[in-house]
Amino acid sequence: MTDQLISLPAEQRHLTAARFQGLAEVPSELEWFANIDNKSTRRAYENALQDFMGFTGIKQPGEFRIVTRSHVIAWRDDLVGPALSGMTIRHRLAALSSLFEHLCESNAVTHNPVKGMKRPPVESYEGNTPALGDHRYNGEP
């Protein structure tokens, strides 16, 4: 079977040799992003990663491979400054963590610097609605 695959004539291949080689050279970072189907998720992850790249000065996808936990902590702390909600910061960290999980799986990095990182608490609005007194149930103002 293997001998048959190797000896396929060029006209029977769906990919040219150049295209095959080009796909083999796609950085894992771009491969991860291309695999996100949901448009809203793609947009949110793209925004988060662009923010991280702007903060750290990353210009090329391969530069994610030298990111440390210190970089991520500094970014997280910087996100608190513009008064972003805890949930927004958690979502941005989740986007970065997802990328690093993929990089770990593809052996591009040895660990996920976001994994286990302290995240801001999520604001709870439970209990913030004032209770209605008995007089409200009776139709009184």
Phi, psi and omega per residue, in radians:
M1 nan -0.799 -3.126
T2 -1.081 -0.716 3.131
D3 -1.077 -0.625 3.121
Q4 -1.166 -0.686 -3.140
L5 -1.171 -0.689 -3.112
I6 -1.185 -0.592 -3.040
S7 -1.664 0.317 3.087
L8 -1.078 2.338 3.067
P9 -1.130 2.600 -3.093
A10 -0.985 -0.612 -3.103
E11 -1.233 -0.275 3.105
Q12 -1.586 -0.147 3.122
R13 -1.398 2.517 3.075
H14 -1.487 -0.467 3.099
L15 -1.936 2.412 3.011
T16 -1.266 2.848 3.120
A17 -1.056 -0.684 3.136
A18 -1.153 -0.734 3.124
R19 -1.161 -0.707 3.104
F20 -1.032 -0.830 3.138
Q21 -1.123 -0.692 3.128
G22 -1.072 -0.732 3.114
L23 -1.183 -0.588 3.112
A24 -1.166 -0.393 -3.091
E25 -1.696 0.062 3.109
V26 -1.153 2.219 3.132
P27 -1.062 2.524 3.138
S28 -0.989 -0.561 -3.131
E29 -1.093 -0.725 3.129
L30 -1.318 -0.594 3.085
E31 -1.065 -0.762 3.114
W32 -1.024 -0.854 -3.091
F33 -1.117 -0.688 -3.129
A34 -1.149 -0.343 -3.096
N35 -1.554 0.007 3.114
I36 -1.558 1.997 -3.056
D37 -1.465 -0.713 -3.048
N38 -1.205 2.170 -3.074
K39 -1.104 -0.681 3.129
S40 -1.154 -0.733 3.111
T41 -1.130 -0.768 3.110
R42 -1.001 -0.808 -3.116
R43 -1.121 -0.782 -3.135
A44 -1.132 -0.761 3.135
Y45 -1.160 -0.700 3.124
E46 -1.088 -0.773 3.111
N47 -1.074 -0.757 -3.139
A48 -1.103 -0.793 -3.101
L49 -1.232 -0.610 3.069
Q50 -1.131 -0.667 3.096
D51 -1.112 -0.789 3.125
F52 -1.109 -0.749 3.141
M53 -1.117 -0.707 3.090
G54 -1.115 -0.702 -3.141
F55 -1.141 -0.777 -3.062
T56 -1.547 -0.288 -3.102
G57 1.490 0.263 3.114
I58 -1.179 2.262 3.137
K59 -1.953 -0.550 -3.070
Q60 -2.079 2.541 -3.121
P61 -0.934 -0.672 -3.114
G62 -1.100 -0.324 -3.133
E63 -1.221 -0.289 3.066
F64 -1.088 -0.399 -3.067
R65 -1.248 -0.194 3.115
I66 -1.930 0.175 3.117
V67 -1.251 2.404 3.114
T68 -1.988 2.985 3.078
R69 -1.035 -0.610 3.122
S70 -1.067 -0.684 3.085
H71 -1.076 -0.773 -3.082
V72 -1.197 -0.710 3.113
I73 -1.096 -0.768 3.132
A74 -1.071 -0.715 3.118
W75 -1.148 -0.814 3.125
R76 -0.979 -0.814 -3.132
D77 -1.133 -0.587 3.103
D78 -1.194 -0.577 3.140
L79 -1.172 -0.489 3.140
V80 -1.180 -0.542 -3.116
G81 -0.976 -0.847 -3.114
P82 -1.314 0.240 3.118
A83 1.056 0.708 3.030
L84 -1.263 2.647 3.126
S85 -1.204 2.739 3.084
G86 -1.015 -0.662 3.137
M87 -1.136 -0.717 3.123
T88 -1.096 -0.778 3.127
I89 -1.115 -0.727 3.110
R90 -1.078 -0.714 3.118
H91 -1.123 -0.721 3.132
R92 -1.138 -0.722 3.089
L93 -1.146 -0.616 3.112
A94 -1.125 -0.684 3.112
A95 -1.082 -0.814 -3.141
L96 -1.144 -0.704 3.121
S97 -1.101 -0.683 3.115
S98 -1.061 -0.759 3.090
L99 -1.042 -0.832 -3.095
F100 -1.185 -0.539 3.046
E101 -1.090 -0.735 3.102
H102 -1.116 -0.759 -3.139
L103 -1.106 -0.614 3.071
C104 -1.146 -0.792 -3.139
E105 -1.089 -0.565 -3.136
S106 -1.634 0.182 3.105
N107 1.046 0.473 3.086
A108 -1.444 -0.495 3.060
V109 -2.346 2.815 -3.101
T110 -1.555 -0.388 -3.112
H111 -2.699 2.876 3.120
N112 -1.716 1.914 -3.091
P113 -1.205 -0.171 3.139
V114 -1.601 -0.430 -3.058
K115 -1.049 2.258 3.107
G116 1.383 0.056 -3.122
M117 -1.270 2.452 3.084
K118 -1.118 2.293 3.132
R119 -1.994 2.686 3.140
P120 -1.152 2.673 3.119
P121 -1.192 2.702 3.087
V122 -1.560 2.293 3.138
E123 -1.145 2.341 3.103
S124 -1.930 2.220 3.110
Y125 -1.702 0.061 3.124
E126 -1.140 2.314 3.118
G127 1.523 -0.039 -3.138
N128 -1.501 -0.227 3.115
T129 -1.448 2.192 -3.123
P130 -1.126 2.466 3.128
A131 -1.248 2.535 3.092
L132 -1.477 2.273 3.093
G133 -1.351 2.949 -3.137
D134 -1.023 -0.604 -3.114
H135 -1.126 -0.477 3.103
R136 -1.233 -0.607 -3.138
Y137 -1.194 -0.412 -3.115
N138 -1.584 0.143 3.089
G139 1.502 0.108 3.119
E140 -1.462 2.575 3.138
P141 -1.259 nan nan
